[in-house]
Amino acid sequence: MLDFIVVGAGPAGLSVAEILGKEGMKTAVIERKRDIGRAVECGEGLTGHELKNIGFAKKFILWKGSEVELVFPTGSMFVKRDVFSIDRASMERLLAERAEANGVMMRTNEGVIGLKKQGKFWKIKSTRGTYEARYIVGADGFSSFVGSALGLYREREIIAGTSVRVKDNEDTEGFRFFFSERYPHGYAYIFPRGNGFANAGVVIKGKHIYEENARFLRENSLKALELRGGGIPMYFVMKSIHSWRSLLVGDAAGLTDPVTYGGIYPAIMSGRIAARSLLKAAETDAENLHTYERDIRSSDFYHSNSKRYHNLVYGMKNKDLELIGEIAGGGNLEDISIAKAFKEIIKKGRLASLPRLFILYNHFKKM
């Protein structure tokens, strides 16, 4: 009998497992992929605030920048912030090594295909065997089998993203986000990786992601070296992120940024919060993990209504984006006068743009 089974060996699941193993708990991680730390569809970007809170990720810094630039059809603006590109694959491999060193059993190339309550524990069926555990953690991504089996989703909206390793010789000071109607519900991006390389791609809702990806690369004279693509939680409407002796972390719980869709930071931090809640529950063999949801809701990465927040930002048309570009004029976001922006919006008859402009402004200002 195991104390815990963690389904999924991404940053969220490995963060949970490492802590549980360190505390002497009998823990197993089941991962459907053959190798942990394989390249995934990820921009691999973190802000200075995120890097500081994660701590150990500093070992995997590839490049440091000093700003975030937002590019619109008619102009751009920037905000001065420390930003970092990291080697996510190497980071995941280290997490796995640390978990194994703490006694965690790693089972790769194995998928979970069944969950069943049995007395005071879970019976978990995989493609290679059967396990029994007191608690189960769903860390199996946006298409989570665990979350679906537990019936925790009311609504799941997925957006598609590409991550392309490119040769990029442009000398830039930060991350660049490109907003346009061409990228419905998303954006295009270029995140430098250092030594003349970058991660670039598009994040959109629609069927034409690879066409738009190729077009974006051509327009920016970027040569593709390696292409990856996959799904990202756009927003999830959850019944809860926990159930009887179970909880969800990271992408499985829909814990991504509702504007940038960044998921590394919420994954690792939700994993740490989950581990604390699970250890506390295990002390008394508690069945309810409600403290986990409470702690997630009070975290710095949680958005209480990500669907509404997302729809407000991405309800913008090119006219709205062009207006923002004109107001910004290539300047520092923190120097833009809200009063001036309001006058311009009234002058252009785009009053409906005001809430969207304010949310976008405020979101990147808080990065």
Secondary structure as UniProt FT lines:
FT   STRAND          2..7
FT   HELIX           11..22
FT   TURN            23..24
FT   STRAND          27..30
FT   TURN            36..37
FT   STRAND          45..47
FT   HELIX           48..54
FT   HELIX           56..60
FT   STRAND          61..72
FT   TURN            73..74
FT   STRAND          75..86
FT   HELIX           88..101
FT   TURN            102..103
FT   STRAND          105..107
FT   STRAND          112..118
FT   TURN            119..120
FT   STRAND          121..126
FT   STRAND          130..138
FT   TURN            142..143
FT   HELIX           145..150
FT   STRAND          153..167
FT   STRAND          174..178
FT   TURN            181..182
FT   TURN            184..185
FT   STRAND          187..194
FT   TURN            195..196
FT   STRAND          197..204
FT   HELIX           209..219
FT   TURN            220..221
FT   STRAND          223..238
FT   STRAND          242..243
FT   TURN            244..245
FT   STRAND          246..248
FT   HELIX           250..253
FT   TURN            258..260
FT   HELIX           264..284
FT   HELIX           290..297
FT   TURN            300..301
FT   TURN            304..305
FT   HELIX           306..313
FT   TURN            314..315
FT   HELIX           318..328
FT   TURN            329..330
FT   HELIX           333..335
FT   HELIX           338..347
FT   TURN            348..349
FT   HELIX           351..353
FT   HELIX           354..365
//
